[in-house]
Each structure stands twice: as C-alpha cells, then as structure tokens.
Amino acid sequence: MRAVGFTKINGEIVELERPVPEPGAGEVLIRVSHAGVNFAEVQHRRGDFGEPEPEGDVPGLEAAGVVAAVGPAVSGLAAGDQVTAYLPGFGGYAEYVIAPAAFTYPIGDLDPVVAAGAPTVLTTAYGLLAGAGRLAAGDTVLVHAAAGGVGTVAVQIAKALGAGKVFGTVGSADKVAYARQFGYDEVVVRDGFADQIRELTGGRGVDLVLDSVGGQTRPDSLGVLAVFGRLAAYGDAGNHPDLTLAVRPLWKSNQFVGGFNIGDLARRGPELVTRFGRAALDLVAAKKVHIDVTDVLPLSDAGVALDRLATGANRGKLVLSV
C-alpha cells in the first residue's frame, strides 16, 4: 500500500511502500479516505518521540474512511462502516491503517473530510476542559493558540459545558478576527497578553488556562490565574526548554498546574479517551461544535501541511486526501 513518512529526524516526507496490515484482537483495519494533520506529527518528525524506524515512520494520529476488516473481540463495528479514528501509534498518512476499536467512531452522515479532523483535536479539547481542567459552570477560560485546531473547538466545547467568558490569544494580529468567529468573548495577540487579560477580568484573572505554546507563555499564564486557578499544559509549539516550577509559589498563591497528553491517556486510561471522544463527537452531531477544515491537501503534500503547522502559519484544521 502507499504511505508517506520520514526516514530521519527532520527529514523530507517521502513515499513509502508498506504491506496492508491485518487487525489483531480489539482492532479494525480502515481503508483511509482522509487523514487529519496535527502538531504532534510535527513533533514526531522533529524527533520528540525518538528516532524513526529504519524503514521509516508514517505519521498521522487521525484517519477517516471505511472499515475494511475487524479483528477478534470487536463488537459494534463491521466491514463497510464509515468511521473516524484516533491512532495512538500514528500511521494515518497511508491507504490503510490499524486502529483500536475503542478509539474508532461511526460518523453517520458527517462529512469524512470533517470527521478526519475530529478524533485528536476534539478528544484533546474535551479532555483538557472536563478532565485536566476540571471546568465548572461559569468558569472563565483562557485558550492560547486560539486560531489552531484545538483552539477553535475548545471555545465551543467550553461554552457547551457551561463556561462563562472564554478568552483567546493568537500569535499575530491577522489571526484575531478568524479566532473570534468561533465564540471567543475576546481574542488578543499573545505578546503582552497578561496585562490585557487582567484588564478584561477586572483584575480577577481566569479560572483555567489551556496552554500549548510553552516557554514564557507558561509563567505569564500563572500570573493571570484566579484563586484556585488551573493551568493545563498540552503541548510545546515553540519547542522551548522545559520550565522548572517551584511548589511553594503555587501553594502560596492557591494555583494548580497540570497537563493533558492523549498518548499517555490512551495507555493508562483508554476508557477516558473513548468517553471524551464520543462526548465531543456528540456535540458535533448536535451542531454545537464546528470543526473548521481550512484546507484539504493531497497526501503527497503532507510535508507542506506539516511545515505550515511548524511555522505557525496555519489556521483551523488541515486534512490530507488519501
């Protein structure tokens, strides 16, 4: 089968030949029509998860298509079903991929292009808010990278779960209007955001910050937390050195720092991945959440798509047509 991937860290995306895999127990084989593009695939390519296999690694955390075969101990899914899936082991940039049945969801009449961009960003946004962030009704939320794939759905999910005001930051002024359309009460440029957020909240601060940016954004975010405020980290888009945070200031300021990582959750709490993913897709089906696919590129342009994410040039969600 045809696939694309890389054979060295930061290497070019090239065509790879792979045999069509066979599903094992609890797995399904999907004939892929579309694959979502995520920042984790940028991290994969730049070596954050280790060296690629000698024969090359195939990125891709999301894939939509048709179930081609099911393995033993799979119920509720059958060959011919239109589905979308979260792929904890990557592999979505290919004509066929193996997916855990627990992370494979029927899509009904949802457009496969949109469905391909759903499993990772929706599960991450929902898990950040309802899981790591412990969102309560009326909470004020700040979302960094508000114009990205997670950011554009996080505000919608937050409002659906009962949040109060939701603010966002973006990396440049040209992204402000785009991010606002998804329901943010206000969107500001990230440079100098802390003073603006304090002003917008009358000095109170926010109850929850979702941060995928890292670097100086993290300590600056601590400075805008309200009493019992939570900072939930879920990425490091800038590839910054890790921070060392002392516990005493957190204790003295009634603050909490945590994180959300869908890969770890898939290993240690797979039932939560399923729960968060299904709940978020239900919001899409109910038309309470819109996934904004801003471009669909051919599989051969996977490298172009990853470069857009790496440079911060993208808005919304990118999808590859397989």
Secondary structure, DSSP 8 states (H G I E B T S, - for coil): -EEEEBSSTT---EEEE-------TTEEEEEEEEEEE-HHHHHHHTTTT----TT-B---SEEEEEEEEE-TT--S--TT-EEEEE-TT---SBSEEEEEGGGEEE-TTS-HHHHHTSHHHHHHHHIIIIIIT---TT--EEESSTTSHHHHHHHHHHHHTT-S-EEEEESSGGGHHHHHTTT-SEEEESTTHHHHHHHHTTT--EEEEEESS-TTHHHHHHTTEEEEEEEEE---TT--------HHHHHHHTEEEEE--HHHHHHH-HHHHHHHHHHHHHHHHTTS----EEEEEEGGGHHHHHHHHHTT---SEEEEE-
